[in-house]
Amino acid sequence: MNLFNQHPKELQQKSSLFGLSHTDSLLVYALVYIIFLIVIKAKVKWHPFIALLLASVILGILAGMDIPDVADAVQTGVGNTLD
């Protein structure tokens, strides 16, 4: 059973980032996310929490989530972690 074919049809047909599929684009975004975290922590010397928060919001927006959904996901994730 291929798990990649279980995405909704709009995600399967959605083309983004140089004609890659949505799933492939998410993998590229994840790599960019990791590089961004390393650079912002090592070069800019930001606090890790702020760097993770900013990078997570940017990744959510790039992944195609609506801004209110990104805010809800961050609030739920941080809330569950701190609870």
C-alpha positions in Angstrom: 0.0 0.0 0.0 1.5 3.3 -1.1 0.9 6.0 1.5 1.8 8.8 -0.9 -1.4 8.2 -3.0 -3.7 8.8 0.0 -3.5 12.6 -0.2 -6.6 14.5 -1.2 -6.9 15.0 -5.0 -6.2 18.7 -4.8 -2.8 18.0 -3.2 -2.0 15.4 -5.8 -2.8 17.7 -8.7 -1.2 20.8 -7.1 2.1 21.6 -8.7 4.6 23.8 -6.9 8.3 24.6 -6.8 9.7 24.1 -10.2 7.0 21.6 -11.3 7.6 19.2 -8.4 4.7 17.4 -6.8 3.4 18.7 -3.5 5.1 15.8 -1.6 8.4 16.5 -3.3 8.1 20.2 -2.6 7.5 19.5 1.1 10.7 17.5 1.2 12.6 20.4 -0.3 11.0 22.8 2.1 12.0 20.5 5.0 15.7 20.6 3.9 15.5 24.4 3.5 14.0 24.5 7.0 16.9 22.6 8.5 19.5 24.8 6.8 17.6 27.9 7.8 17.6 26.7 11.5 21.3 26.1 11.4 22.1 29.4 9.8 19.9 31.5 12.1 21.2 29.8 15.2 24.9 29.8 14.3 25.3 33.0 12.4 22.6 35.3 13.7 22.7 33.8 17.3 19.0 33.9 17.9 17.5 32.0 20.8 16.5 28.4 19.7 12.9 28.9 20.6 12.5 32.0 18.5 14.3 30.3 15.6 12.1 27.2 15.7 9.0 29.3 16.0 9.8 31.5 13.0 11.0 28.6 10.9 7.9 26.6 11.7 5.6 29.4 10.7 7.4 29.9 7.5 7.4 26.2 6.7 3.6 26.0 7.4 3.0 28.9 5.0 5.2 27.4 2.4 3.4 24.0 2.8 0.2 25.7 1.7 -1.5 26.1 5.1 -3.7 29.1 5.6 -2.3 31.6 8.1 -5.1 30.9 10.7 -4.3 27.2 10.4 -0.6 27.9 10.9 -1.4 29.9 14.0 -3.7 27.2 15.4 -1.0 24.5 14.7 1.7 26.5 16.5 -0.6 27.3 19.4 -1.6 23.7 19.8 2.0 22.4 19.4 3.5 24.8 21.9 0.5 24.5 24.3 0.8 20.7 24.3 4.5 20.9 24.9 4.2 23.3 27.8 1.2 21.6 29.3 
